Amino acid sequence: MKLINIGYGNMVSSEKIVAVVSPDAAPVKRIVQEAKAKGLAVDATCGRKCKAVIVTESDHIVMSALSPEAISNRTEED
């Protein structure tokens, strides 16, 4: 299992990531709100602005203060 640092010491398993998207679009905002209502949202921003939303296999949503590009670069590193 490879863990990806998503900022401020928070890690996510790279094998469980389905998508990394920007939180600005209305459909993504809706997905985040639904996940919060179901208790499936994890806020890993440490009080900073959310710049990326990570969707996992288990329908959990992880919000990160790093950009989607930065997270993508970290998943590609070996």
mmCIF file of the N, C-alpha and C atoms, coordinates in Angstrom:
data_MODEL
# 
_entry.id   MODEL 
# 
loop_
_atom_site.group_PDB 
_atom_site.id 
_atom_site.type_symbol 
_atom_site.label_atom_id 
_atom_site.label_alt_id 
_atom_site.label_comp_id 
_atom_site.label_asym_id 
_atom_site.label_entity_id 
_atom_site.label_seq_id 
_atom_site.pdbx_PDB_ins_code 
_atom_site.Cartn_x 
_atom_site.Cartn_y 
_atom_site.Cartn_z 
_atom_site.occupancy 
_atom_site.B_iso_or_equiv 
_atom_site.pdbx_formal_charge 
_atom_site.auth_seq_id 
_atom_site.auth_comp_id 
_atom_site.auth_asym_id 
_atom_site.auth_atom_id 
_atom_site.pdbx_PDB_model_num 
ATOM 1   N N  . MET A 1 1  ? 0.842   -1.173 0.000  1.00 0.00 ? 1  MET A N  1 
ATOM 2   C CA . MET A 1 1  ? 0.000   0.000  0.000  1.00 0.00 ? 1  MET A CA 1 
ATOM 3   C C  . MET A 1 1  ? 0.891   1.242  0.000  1.00 0.00 ? 1  MET A C  1 
ATOM 4   N N  . LYS A 1 2  ? 0.641   2.148  -0.943 1.00 0.00 ? 2  LYS A N  1 
ATOM 5   C CA . LYS A 1 2  ? 1.405   3.385  -1.029 1.00 0.00 ? 2  LYS A CA 1 
ATOM 6   C C  . LYS A 1 2  ? 0.542   4.532  -0.517 1.00 0.00 ? 2  LYS A C  1 
ATOM 7   N N  . LEU A 1 3  ? 1.067   5.280  0.452  1.00 0.00 ? 3  LEU A N  1 
ATOM 8   C CA . LEU A 1 3  ? 0.353   6.420  1.008  1.00 0.00 ? 3  LEU A CA 1 
ATOM 9   C C  . LEU A 1 3  ? 0.829   7.705  0.341  1.00 0.00 ? 3  LEU A C  1 
ATOM 10  N N  . ILE A 1 4  ? -0.123  8.576  0.033  1.00 0.00 ? 4  ILE A N  1 
ATOM 11  C CA . ILE A 1 4  ? 0.166   9.853  -0.603 1.00 0.00 ? 4  ILE A CA 1 
ATOM 12  C C  . ILE A 1 4  ? -0.069  10.959 0.422  1.00 0.00 ? 4  ILE A C  1 
ATOM 13  N N  . ASN A 1 5  ? 0.910   11.840 0.578  1.00 0.00 ? 5  ASN A N  1 
ATOM 14  C CA . ASN A 1 5  ? 0.763   12.979 1.480  1.00 0.00 ? 5  ASN A CA 1 
ATOM 15  C C  . ASN A 1 5  ? -0.128  14.010 0.795  1.00 0.00 ? 5  ASN A C  1 
ATOM 16  N N  . ILE A 1 6  ? -1.273  14.320 1.428  1.00 0.00 ? 6  ILE A N  1 
ATOM 17  C CA . ILE A 1 6  ? -2.202  15.283 0.839  1.00 0.00 ? 6  ILE A CA 1 
ATOM 18  C C  . ILE A 1 6  ? -2.136  16.626 1.558  1.00 0.00 ? 6  ILE A C  1 
ATOM 19  N N  . GLY A 1 7  ? -1.072  16.823 2.320  1.00 0.00 ? 7  GLY A N  1 
ATOM 20  C CA . GLY A 1 7  ? -0.847  18.099 2.975  1.00 0.00 ? 7  GLY A CA 1 
ATOM 21  C C  . GLY A 1 7  ? -0.963  18.042 4.478  1.00 0.00 ? 7  GLY A C  1 
ATOM 22  N N  . TYR A 1 8  ? -0.034  18.732 5.165  1.00 0.00 ? 8  TYR A N  1 
ATOM 23  C CA . TYR A 1 8  ? -0.042  18.896 6.606  1.00 0.00 ? 8  TYR A CA 1 
ATOM 24  C C  . TYR A 1 8  ? -0.024  17.567 7.359  1.00 0.00 ? 8  TYR A C  1 
ATOM 25  N N  . GLY A 1 9  ? 0.705   16.598 6.820  1.00 0.00 ? 9  GLY A N  1 
ATOM 26  C CA . GLY A 1 9  ? 0.873   15.314 7.483  1.00 0.00 ? 9  GLY A CA 1 
ATOM 27  C C  . GLY A 1 9  ? -0.270  14.339 7.286  1.00 0.00 ? 9  GLY A C  1 
ATOM 28  N N  . ASN A 1 10 ? -1.242  14.677 6.469  1.00 0.00 ? 10 ASN A N  1 
ATOM 29  C CA . ASN A 1 10 ? -2.376  13.788 6.203  1.00 0.00 ? 10 ASN A CA 1 
ATOM 30  C C  . ASN A 1 10 ? -2.048  12.895 5.009  1.00 0.00 ? 10 ASN A C  1 
ATOM 31  N N  . MET A 1 11 ? -2.449  11.623 5.113  1.00 0.00 ? 11 MET A N  1 
ATOM 32  C CA . MET A 1 11 ? -2.132  10.649 4.068  1.00 0.00 ? 11 MET A CA 1 
ATOM 33  C C  . MET A 1 11 ? -3.395  9.935  3.590  1.00 0.00 ? 11 MET A C  1 
ATOM 34  N N  . VAL A 1 12 ? -3.363  9.535  2.310  1.00 0.00 ? 12 VAL A N  1 
ATOM 35  C CA . VAL A 1 12 ? -4.438  8.751  1.706  1.00 0.00 ? 12 VAL A CA 1 
ATOM 36  C C  . VAL A 1 12 ? -3.784  7.630  0.912  1.00 0.00 ? 12 VAL A C  1 
ATOM 37  N N  . SER A 1 13 ? -4.404  6.454  0.931  1.00 0.00 ? 13 SER A N  1 
ATOM 38  C CA . SER A 1 13 ? -3.887  5.331  0.159  1.00 0.00 ? 13 SER A CA 1 
ATOM 39  C C  . SER A 1 13 ? -4.102  5.594  -1.329 1.00 0.00 ? 13 SER A C  1 
ATOM 40  N N  . SER A 1 14 ? -3.034  5.548  -2.106 1.00 0.00 ? 14 SER A N  1 
ATOM 41  C CA . SER A 1 14 ? -3.141  5.827  -3.543 1.00 0.00 ? 14 SER A CA 1 
ATOM 42  C C  . SER A 1 14 ? -3.970  4.774  -4.264 1.00 0.00 ? 14 SER A C  1 
ATOM 43  N N  . GLU A 1 15 ? -4.042  3.578  -3.713 1.00 0.00 ? 15 GLU A N  1 
ATOM 44  C CA . GLU A 1 15 ? -4.802  2.493  -4.332 1.00 0.00 ? 15 GLU A CA 1 
ATOM 45  C C  . GLU A 1 15 ? -6.308  2.706  -4.221 1.00 0.00 ? 15 GLU A C  1 
ATOM 46  N N  . LYS A 1 16 ? -6.740  3.528  -3.287 1.00 0.00 ? 16 LYS A N  1 
ATOM 47  C CA . LYS A 1 16 ? -8.167  3.760  -3.043 1.00 0.00 ? 16 LYS A CA 1 
ATOM 48  C C  . LYS A 1 16 ? -8.701  4.998  -3.743 1.00 0.00 ? 16 LYS A C  1 
ATOM 49  N N  . ILE A 1 17 ? -7.821  5.812  -4.337 1.00 0.00 ? 17 ILE A N  1 
ATOM 50  C CA . ILE A 1 17 ? -8.250  7.055  -4.985 1.00 0.00 ? 17 ILE A CA 1 
ATOM 51  C C  . ILE A 1 17 ? -8.898  6.750  -6.331 1.00 0.00 ? 17 ILE A C  1 
ATOM 52  N N  . VAL A 1 18 ? -10.093 7.303  -6.531 1.00 0.00 ? 18 VAL A N  1 
ATOM 53  C CA . VAL A 1 18 ? -10.803 7.179  -7.800 1.00 0.00 ? 18 VAL A CA 1 
ATOM 54  C C  . VAL A 1 18 ? -10.604 8.440  -8.633 1.00 0.00 ? 18 VAL A C  1 
ATOM 55  N N  . ALA A 1 19 ? -10.697 9.622  -7.968 1.00 0.00 ? 19 ALA A N  1 
ATOM 56  C CA . ALA A 1 19 ? -10.564 10.889 -8.688 1.00 0.00 ? 19 ALA A CA 1 
ATOM 57  C C  . ALA A 1 19 ? -10.064 11.975 -7.751 1.00 0.00 ? 19 ALA A C  1 
ATOM 58  N N  . VAL A 1 20 ? -9.365  12.952 -8.337 1.00 0.00 ? 20 VAL A N  1 
ATOM 59  C CA . VAL A 1 20 ? -8.948  14.157 -7.619 1.00 0.00 ? 20 VAL A CA 1 
ATOM 60  C C  . VAL A 1 20 ? -9.463  15.319 -8.458 1.00 0.00 ? 20 VAL A C  1 
ATOM 61  N N  . VAL A 1 21 ? -10.407 16.089 -7.890 1.00 0.00 ? 21 VAL A N  1 
ATOM 62  C CA . VAL A 1 21 ? -11.065 17.143 -8.653 1.00 0.00 ? 21 VAL A CA 1 
ATOM 63  C C  . VAL A 1 21 ? -11.025 18.471 -7.918 1.00 0.00 ? 21 VAL A C  1 
ATOM 64  N N  . SER A 1 22 ? -11.247 19.533 -8.659 1.00 0.00 ? 22 SER A N  1 
ATOM 65  C CA . SER A 1 22 ? -11.318 20.881 -8.088 1.00 0.00 ? 22 SER A CA 1 
ATOM 66  C C  . SER A 1 22 ? -12.692 21.069 -7.438 1.00 0.00 ? 22 SER A C  1 
ATOM 67  N N  . PRO A 1 23 ? -12.752 21.737 -6.292 1.00 0.00 ? 23 PRO A N  1 
ATOM 68  C CA . PRO A 1 23 ? -14.021 21.881 -5.575 1.00 0.00 ? 23 PRO A CA 1 
ATOM 69  C C  . PRO A 1 23 ? -14.920 23.007 -6.083 1.00 0.00 ? 23 PRO A C  1 
ATOM 70  N N  . ASP A 1 24 ? -14.550 23.676 -7.167 1.00 0.00 ? 24 ASP A N  1 
ATOM 71  C CA . ASP A 1 24 ? -15.275 24.860 -7.621 1.00 0.00 ? 24 ASP A CA 1 
ATOM 72  C C  . ASP A 1 24 ? -16.564 24.558 -8.385 1.00 0.00 ? 24 ASP A C  1 
ATOM 73  N N  . ALA A 1 25 ? -16.654 23.425 -9.045 1.00 0.00 ? 25 ALA A N  1 
ATOM 74  C CA . ALA A 1 25 ? -17.823 23.115 -9.861 1.00 0.00 ? 25 ALA A CA 1 
ATOM 75  C C  . ALA A 1 25 ? -19.030 22.757 -8.994 1.00 0.00 ? 25 ALA A C  1 
ATOM 76  N N  . ALA A 1 26 ? -20.206 23.112 -9.452 1.00 0.00 ? 26 ALA A N  1 
ATOM 77  C CA . ALA A 1 26 ? -21.438 22.856 -8.697 1.00 0.00 ? 26 ALA A CA 1 
ATOM 78  C C  . ALA A 1 26 ? -21.661 21.367 -8.411 1.00 0.00 ? 26 ALA A C  1 
ATOM 79  N N  . PRO A 1 27 ? -21.414 20.466 -9.370 1.00 0.00 ? 27 PRO A N  1 
ATOM 80  C CA . PRO A 1 27 ? -21.620 19.044 -9.062 1.00 0.00 ? 27 PRO A CA 1 
ATOM 81  C C  . PRO A 1 27 ? -20.696 18.531 -7.944 1.00 0.00 ? 27 PRO A C  1 
ATOM 82  N N  . VAL A 1 28 ? -19.478 19.050 -7.899 1.00 0.00 ? 28 VAL A N  1 
ATOM 83  C CA . VAL A 1 28 ? -18.533 18.631 -6.859 1.00 0.00 ? 28 VAL A CA 1 
ATOM 84  C C  . VAL A 1 28 ? -18.988 19.177 -5.510 1.00 0.00 ? 28 VAL A C  1 
ATOM 85  N N  . LYS A 1 29 ? -19.465 20.412 -5.481 1.00 0.00 ? 29 LYS A N  1 
ATOM 86  C CA . LYS A 1 29 ? -19.990 20.981 -4.239 1.00 0.00 ? 29 LYS A CA 1 
ATOM 87  C C  . LYS A 1 29 ? -21.162 20.152 -3.725 1.00 0.00 ? 29 LYS A C  1 
ATOM 88  N N  . ARG A 1 30 ? -22.005 19.693 -4.639 1.00 0.00 ? 30 ARG A N  1 
ATOM 89  C CA . ARG A 1 30 ? -23.147 18.854 -4.275 1.00 0.00 ? 30 ARG A CA 1 
ATOM 90  C C  . ARG A 1 30 ? -22.684 17.516 -3.705 1.00 0.00 ? 30 ARG A C  1 
ATOM 91  N N  . ILE A 1 31 ? -21.675 16.915 -4.320 1.00 0.00 ? 31 ILE A N  1 
ATOM 92  C CA . ILE A 1 31 ? -21.125 15.641 -3.830 1.00 0.00 ? 31 ILE A CA 1 
ATOM 93  C C  . ILE A 1 31 ? -20.563 15.813 -2.428 1.00 0.00 ? 31 ILE A C  1 
ATOM 94  N N  . VAL A 1 32 ? -19.858 16.921 -2.188 1.00 0.00 ? 32 VAL A N  1 
ATOM 95  C CA . VAL A 1 32 ? -19.279 17.176 -0.865 1.00 0.00 ? 32 VAL A CA 1 
ATOM 96  C C  . VAL A 1 32 ? -20.385 17.339 0.174  1.00 0.00 ? 32 VAL A C  1 
ATOM 97  N N  . GLN A 1 33 ? -21.430 18.088 -0.152 1.00 0.00 ? 33 GLN A N  1 
ATOM 98  C CA . GLN A 1 33 ? -22.530 18.293 0.790  1.00 0.00 ? 33 GLN A CA 1 
ATOM 99  C C  . GLN A 1 33 ? -23.234 16.975 1.113  1.00 0.00 ? 33 GLN A C  1 
ATOM 100 N N  . GLU A 1 34 ? -23.441 16.124 0.106  1.00 0.00 ? 34 GLU A N  1 
ATOM 101 C CA . GLU A 1 34 ? -24.073 14.820 0.331  1.00 0.00 ? 34 GLU A CA 1 
ATOM 102 C C  . GLU A 1 34 ? -23.188 13.932 1.212  1.00 0.00 ? 34 GLU A C  1 
ATOM 103 N N  . ALA A 1 35 ? -21.881 13.976 0.977  1.00 0.00 ? 35 ALA A N  1 
ATOM 104 C CA . ALA A 1 35 ? -20.954 13.177 1.784  1.00 0.00 ? 35 ALA A CA 1 
ATOM 105 C C  . ALA A 1 35 ? -20.948 13.660 3.230  1.00 0.00 ? 35 ALA A C  1 
ATOM 106 N N  . LYS A 1 36 ? -21.007 14.976 3.432  1.00 0.00 ? 36 LYS A N  1 
ATOM 107 C CA . LYS A 1 36 ? -21.063 15.514 4.790  1.00 0.00 ? 36 LYS A CA 1 
ATOM 108 C C  . LYS A 1 36 ? -22.328 15.050 5.496  1.00 0.00 ? 36 LYS A C  1 
ATOM 109 N N  . ALA A 1 37 ? -23.453 15.052 4.786  1.00 0.00 ? 37 ALA A N  1 
ATOM 110 C CA . ALA A 1 37 ? -24.730 14.631 5.371  1.00 0.00 ? 37 ALA A CA 1 
ATOM 111 C C  . ALA A 1 37 ? -24.707 13.156 5.759  1.00 0.00 ? 37 ALA A C  1 
ATOM 112 N N  . LYS A 1 38 ? -23.990 12.341 4.990  1.00 0.00 ? 38 LYS A N  1 
ATOM 113 C CA . LYS A 1 38 ? -23.904 10.897 5.251  1.00 0.00 ? 38 LYS A CA 1 
ATOM 114 C C  . LYS A 1 38 ? -22.776 10.544 6.217  1.00 0.00 ? 38 LYS A C  1 
ATOM 115 N N  . GLY A 1 39 ? -21.953 11.513 6.568  1.00 0.00 ? 39 GLY A N  1 
ATOM 116 C CA . GLY A 1 39 ? -20.822 11.245 7.446  1.00 0.00 ? 39 GLY A CA 1 
ATOM 117 C C  . GLY A 1 39 ? -19.647 10.602 6.736  1.00 0.00 ? 39 GLY A C  1 
ATOM 118 N N  . LEU A 1 40 ? -19.548 10.819 5.429  1.00 0.00 ? 40 LEU A N  1 
ATOM 119 C CA . LEU A 1 40 ? -18.473 10.225 4.630  1.00 0.00 ? 40 LEU A CA 1 
ATOM 120 C C  . LEU A 1 40 ? -17.423 11.240 4.199  1.00 0.00 ? 40 LEU A C  1 
ATOM 121 N N  . ALA A 1 41 ? -17.470 12.450 4.761  1.00 0.00 ? 41 ALA A N  1 
ATOM 122 C CA . ALA A 1 41 ? -16.527 13.497 4.381  1.00 0.00 ? 41 ALA A CA 1 
ATOM 123 C C  . ALA A 1 41 ? -15.408 13.605 5.413  1.00 0.00 ? 41 ALA A C  1 
ATOM 124 N N  . VAL A 1 42 ? -14.192 13.736 4.910  1.00 0.00 ? 42 VAL A N  1 
ATOM 125 C CA . VAL A 1 42 ? -13.026 13.929 5.771  1.00 0.00 ? 42 VAL A CA 1 
ATOM 126 C C  . VAL A 1 42 ? -12.389 15.251 5.374  1.00 0.00 ? 42 VAL A C  1 
ATOM 127 N N  . ASP A 1 43 ? -12.299 16.169 6.335  1.00 0.00 ? 43 ASP A N  1 
ATOM 128 C CA . ASP A 1 43 ? -11.706 17.475 6.073  1.00 0.00 ? 43 ASP A CA 1 
ATOM 129 C C  . ASP A 1 43 ? -10.246 17.446 6.512  1.00 0.00 ? 43 ASP A C  1 
ATOM 130 N N  . ALA A 1 44 ? -9.338  17.382 5.533  1.00 0.00 ? 44 ALA A N  1 
ATOM 131 C CA . ALA A 1 44 ? -7.904  17.330 5.820  1.00 0.00 ? 44 ALA A CA 1 
ATOM 132 C C  . ALA A 1 44 ? -7.230  18.648 5.447  1.00 0.00 ? 44 ALA A C  1 
ATOM 133 N N  . THR A 1 45 ? -7.989  19.744 5.474  1.00 0.00 ? 45 THR A N  1 
ATOM 134 C CA . THR A 1 45 ? -7.450  21.039 5.080  1.00 0.00 ? 45 THR A CA 1 
ATOM 135 C C  . THR A 1 45 ? -6.742  21.762 6.221  1.00 0.00 ? 45 THR A C  1 
ATOM 136 N N  . CYS A 1 46 ? -6.943  21.321 7.448  1.00 0.00 ? 46 CYS A N  1 
ATOM 137 C CA . CYS A 1 46 ? -6.346  21.963 8.626  1.00 0.00 ? 46 CYS A CA 1 
ATOM 138 C C  . CYS A 1 46 ? -6.710  23.442 8.706  1.00 0.00 ? 46 CYS A C  1 
ATOM 139 N N  . GLY A 1 47 ? -7.951  23.774 8.387  1.00 0.00 ? 47 GLY A N  1 
ATOM 140 C CA . GLY A 1 47 ? -8.439  25.138 8.494  1.00 0.00 ? 47 GLY A CA 1 
ATOM 141 C C  . GLY A 1 47 ? -8.139  26.024 7.306  1.00 0.00 ? 47 GLY A C  1 
ATOM 142 N N  . ARG A 1 48 ? -7.513  25.492 6.295  1.00 0.00 ? 48 ARG A N  1 
ATOM 143 C CA . ARG A 1 48 ? -7.188  26.289 5.110  1.00 0.00 ? 48 ARG A CA 1 
ATOM 144 C C  . ARG A 1 48 ? -8.255  26.088 4.032  1.00 0.00 ? 48 ARG A C  1 
ATOM 145 N N  . LYS A 1 49 ? -8.144  26.840 2.961  1.00 0.00 ? 49 LYS A N  1 
ATOM 146 C CA . LYS A 1 49 ? -9.106  26.745 1.865  1.00 0.00 ? 49 LYS A CA 1 
ATOM 147 C C  . LYS A 1 49 ? -8.969  25.394 1.154  1.00 0.00 ? 49 LYS A C  1 
ATOM 148 N N  . CYS A 1 50 ? -10.101 24.787 0.856  1.00 0.00 ? 50 CYS A N  1 
ATOM 149 C CA . CYS A 1 50 ? -10.110 23.514 0.128  1.00 0.00 ? 50 CYS A CA 1 
ATOM 150 C C  . CYS A 1 50 ? -9.785  23.779 -1.339 1.00 0.00 ? 50 CYS A C  1 
ATOM 151 N N  . LYS A 1 51 ? -8.729  23.122 -1.841 1.00 0.00 ? 51 LYS A N  1 
ATOM 152 C CA . LYS A 1 51 ? -8.330  23.288 -3.237 1.00 0.00 ? 51 LYS A CA 1 
ATOM 153 C C  . LYS A 1 51 ? -8.518  22.016 -4.050 1.00 0.00 ? 51 LYS A C  1 
ATOM 154 N N  . ALA A 1 52 ? -8.713  20.867 -3.358 1.00 0.00 ? 52 ALA A N  1 
ATOM 155 C CA . ALA A 1 52 ? -8.906  19.605 -4.067 1.00 0.00 ? 52 ALA A CA 1 
ATOM 156 C C  . ALA A 1 52 ? -9.850  18.710 -3.278 1.00 0.00 ? 52 ALA A C  1 
ATOM 157 N N  . VAL A 1 53 ? -10.655 17.955 -4.019 1.00 0.00 ? 53 VAL A N  1 
ATOM 158 C CA . VAL A 1 53 ? -11.550 16.971 -3.424 1.00 0.00 ? 53 VAL A CA 1 
ATOM 159 C C  . VAL A 1 53 ? -11.133 15.613 -3.971 1.00 0.00 ? 53 VAL A C  1 
ATOM 160 N N  . ILE A 1 54 ? -10.840 14.698 -3.060 1.00 0.00 ? 54 ILE A N  1 
ATOM 161 C CA . ILE A 1 54 ? -10.411 13.352 -3.437 1.00 0.00 ? 54 ILE A CA 1 
ATOM 162 C C  . ILE A 1 54 ? -11.591 12.403 -3.221 1.00 0.00 ? 54 ILE A C  1 
ATOM 163 N N  . VAL A 1 55 ? -11.962 11.685 -4.268 1.00 0.00 ? 55 VAL A N  1 
ATOM 164 C CA . VAL A 1 55 ? -13.044 10.704 -4.191 1.00 0.00 ? 55 VAL A CA 1 
ATOM 165 C C  . VAL A 1 55 ? -12.405 9.330  -4.085 1.00 0.00 ? 55 VAL A C  1 
ATOM 166 N N  . THR A 1 56 ? -12.860 8.522  -3.118 1.00 0.00 ? 56 THR A N  1 
ATOM 167 C CA . THR A 1 56 ? -12.284 7.196  -2.905 1.00 0.00 ? 56 THR A CA 1 
ATOM 168 C C  . THR A 1 56 ? -13.248 6.096  -3.334 1.00 0.00 ? 56 THR A C  1 
ATOM 169 N N  . GLU A 1 57 ? -12.738 4.870  -3.396 1.00 0.00 ? 57 GLU A N  1 
ATOM 170 C CA . GLU A 1 57 ? -13.539 3.708  -3.781 1.00 0.00 ? 57 GLU A CA 1 
ATOM 171 C C  . GLU A 1 57 ? -14.746 3.506  -2.877 1.00 0.00 ? 57 GLU A C  1 
ATOM 172 N N  . SER A 1 58 ? -14.584 3.834  -1.601 1.00 0.00 ? 58 SER A N  1 
ATOM 173 C CA . SER A 1 58 ? -15.640 3.593  -0.619 1.00 0.00 ? 58 SER A CA 1 
ATOM 174 C C  . SER A 1 58 ? -16.629 4.749  -0.528 1.00 0.00 ? 58 SER A C  1 
ATOM 175 N N  . ASP A 1 59 ? -16.613 5.659  -1.504 1.00 0.00 ? 59 ASP A N  1 
ATOM 176 C CA . ASP A 1 59 ? -17.484 6.836  -1.559 1.00 0.00 ? 59 ASP A CA 1 
ATOM 177 C C  . ASP A 1 59 ? -17.168 7.876  -0.489 1.00 0.00 ? 59 ASP A C  1 
ATOM 178 N N  . HIS A 1 60 ? -16.019 7.756  0.166  1.00 0.00 ? 60 HIS A N  1 
ATOM 179 C CA . HIS A 1 60 ? -15.586 8.792  1.085  1.00 0.00 ? 60 HIS A CA 1 
ATOM 180 C C  . HIS A 1 60 ? -15.031 9.950  0.254  1.00 0.00 ? 60 HIS A C  1 
ATOM 181 N N  . ILE A 1 61 ? -15.191 11.152 0.785  1.00 0.00 ? 61 ILE A N  1 
ATOM 182 C CA . ILE A 1 61 ? -14.677 12.358 0.158  1.00 0.00 ? 61 ILE A CA 1 
ATOM 183 C C  . ILE A 1 61 ? -13.633 12.951 1.094  1.00 0.00 ? 61 ILE A C  1 
ATOM 184 N N  . VAL A 1 62 ? -12.440 13.218 0.575  1.00 0.00 ? 62 VAL A N  1 
ATOM 185 C CA . VAL A 1 62 ? -11.377 13.813 1.378  1.00 0.00 ? 62 VAL A CA 1 
ATOM 186 C C  . VAL A 1 62 ? -11.060 15.178 0.782  1.00 0.00 ? 62 VAL A C  1 
ATOM 187 N N  . MET A 1 63 ? -11.174 16.213 1.599  1.00 0.00 ? 63 MET A N  1 
ATOM 188 C CA . MET A 1 63 ? -10.891 17.571 1.147  1.00 0.00 ? 63 MET A CA 1 
ATOM 189 C C  . MET A 1 63 ? -9.473  17.945 1.549  1.00 0.00 ? 63 MET A C  1 
ATOM 190 N N  . SER A 1 64 ? -8.711  18.489 0.588  1.00 0.00 ? 64 SER A N  1 
ATOM 191 C CA . SER A 1 64 ? -7.307  18.807 0.816  1.00 0.00 ? 64 SER A CA 1 
ATOM 192 C C  . SER A 1 64 ? -7.019  20.261 0.470  1.00 0.00 ? 64 SER A C  1 
ATOM 193 N N  . ALA A 1 65 ? -6.030  20.845 1.151  1.00 0.00 ? 65 ALA A N  1 
ATOM 194 C CA . ALA A 1 65 ? -5.609  22.218 0.874  1.00 0.00 ? 65 ALA A CA 1 
ATOM 195 C C  . ALA A 1 65 ? -4.590  22.276 -0.260 1.00 0.00 ? 65 ALA A C  1 
ATOM 196 N N  . LEU A 1 66 ? -4.143  21.123 -0.749 1.00 0.00 ? 66 LEU A N  1 
ATOM 197 C CA . LEU A 1 66 ? -3.224  21.092 -1.899 1.00 0.00 ? 66 LEU A CA 1 
ATOM 198 C C  . LEU A 1 66 ? -4.027  21.102 -3.192 1.00 0.00 ? 66 LEU A C  1 
ATOM 199 N N  . SER A 1 67 ? -3.417  21.572 -4.260 1.00 0.00 ? 67 SER A N  1 
ATOM 200 C CA . SER A 1 67 ? -4.092  21.598 -5.553 1.00 0.00 ? 67 SER A CA 1 
ATOM 201 C C  . SER A 1 67 ? -4.178  20.180 -6.138 1.00 0.00 ? 67 SER A C  1 
ATOM 202 N N  . PRO A 1 68 ? -5.149  19.952 -7.018 1.00 0.00 ? 68 PRO A N  1 
ATOM 203 C CA . PRO A 1 68 ? -5.237  18.635 -7.673 1.00 0.00 ? 68 PRO A CA 1 
ATOM 204 C C  . PRO A 1 68 ? -3.959  18.265 -8.420 1.00 0.00 ? 68 PRO A C  1 
ATOM 205 N N  . GLU A 1 69 ? -3.293  19.260 -9.015 1.00 0.00 ? 69 GLU A N  1 
ATOM 206 C CA . GLU A 1 69 ? -2.049  18.997 -9.747 1.00 0.00 ? 69 GLU A CA 1 
ATOM 207 C C  . GLU A 1 69 ? -0.956  18.495 -8.806 1.00 0.00 ? 69 GLU A C  1 
ATOM 208 N N  . ALA A 1 70 ? -0.842  19.107 -7.633 1.00 0.00 ? 70 ALA A N  1 
ATOM 209 C CA . ALA A 1 70 ? 0.177   18.698 -6.666 1.00 0.00 ? 70 ALA A CA 1 
ATOM 210 C C  . ALA A 1 70 ? -0.083  17.269 -6.183 1.00 0.00 ? 70 ALA A C  1 
ATOM 211 N N  . ILE A 1 71 ? -1.332  16.944 -5.932 1.00 0.00 ? 71 ILE A N  1 
ATOM 212 C CA . ILE A 1 71 ? -1.678  15.587 -5.486 1.00 0.00 ? 71 ILE A CA 1 
ATOM 213 C C  . ILE A 1 71 ? -1.409  14.590 -6.603 1.00 0.00 ? 71 ILE A C  1 
ATOM 214 N N  . SER A 1 72 ? -1.746  14.960 -7.824 1.00 0.00 ? 72 SER A N  1 
ATOM 215 C CA . SER A 1 72 ? -1.491  14.081 -8.973 1.00 0.00 ? 72 SER A CA 1 
ATOM 216 C C  . SER A 1 72 ? -0.009  13.817 -9.132 1.00 0.00 ? 72 SER A C  1 
ATOM 217 N N  . ASN A 1 73 ? 0.809   14.851 -8.979 1.00 0.00 ? 73 ASN A N  1 
ATOM 218 C CA . ASN A 1 73 ? 2.260   14.674 -9.087 1.00 0.00 ? 73 ASN A CA 1 
ATOM 219 C C  . ASN A 1 73 ? 2.777   13.722 -8.007 1.00 0.00 ? 73 ASN A C  1 
ATOM 220 N N  . ARG A 1 74 ? 2.209   13.799 -6.826 1.00 0.00 ? 74 ARG A N  1 
ATOM 221 C CA . ARG A 1 74 ? 2.646   12.928 -5.737 1.00 0.00 ? 74 ARG A CA 1 
ATOM 222 C C  . ARG A 1 74 ? 2.234   11.480 -5.959 1.00 0.00 ? 74 ARG A C  1 
ATOM 223 N N  . THR A 1 75 ? 1.145   11.250 -6.667 1.00 0.00 ? 75 THR A N  1 
ATOM 224 C CA . THR A 1 75 ? 0.726   9.868  -6.941 1.00 0.00 ? 75 THR A CA 1 
ATOM 225 C C  . THR A 1 75 ? 1.604   9.241  -8.018 1.00 0.00 ? 75 THR A C  1 
ATOM 226 N N  . GLU A 1 76 ? 2.155   10.073 -8.906 1.00 0.00 ? 76 GLU A N  1 
ATOM 227 C CA . GLU A 1 76 ? 2.986   9.552  -9.986 1.00 0.00 ? 76 GLU A CA 1 
ATOM 228 C C  . GLU A 1 76 ? 4.411   9.272  -9.560 1.00 0.00 ? 76 GLU A C  1 
ATOM 229 N N  . GLU A 1 77 ? 4.858   9.850  -8.421 1.00 0.00 ? 77 GLU A N  1 
ATOM 230 C CA . GLU A 1 77 ? 6.220   9.608  -7.954 1.00 0.00 ? 77 GLU A CA 1 
ATOM 231 C C  . GLU A 1 77 ? 6.357   8.176  -7.458 1.00 0.00 ? 77 GLU A C  1 
ATOM 232 N N  . ASP A 1 78 ? 7.485   7.565  -7.743 1.00 0.00 ? 78 ASP A N  1 
ATOM 233 C CA . ASP A 1 78 ? 7.711   6.173  -7.296 1.00 0.00 ? 78 ASP A CA 1 
ATOM 234 C C  . ASP A 1 78 ? 8.648   6.092  -6.151 1.00 0.00 ? 78 ASP A C  1 
# 
